[in-house]
């Protein structure tokens, strides 16, 4: 019983490690290519930002 639990735990750790090795660089690339955090100051984002600022001043 204990040997089967240890075997399945070891297999699960191997699968998780391999998944992290394969997906880690892709996640890092996606994170580095994402835009800056916060409200985008272009197009509709700018209109929303300005209207919320005006509303808070009145």
LINJOSUL-V750786 format. One record per helix or strand. SS is the DSSP state (h for helix, s for strand). FROM is the first residue (numbers start at 1). TO is the last residue. If there is no record, write none. Layout:
[[SS/FROM/TO] [SS/FROM/TO]]
This chain:
[[h/2/33] [h/44/57]]
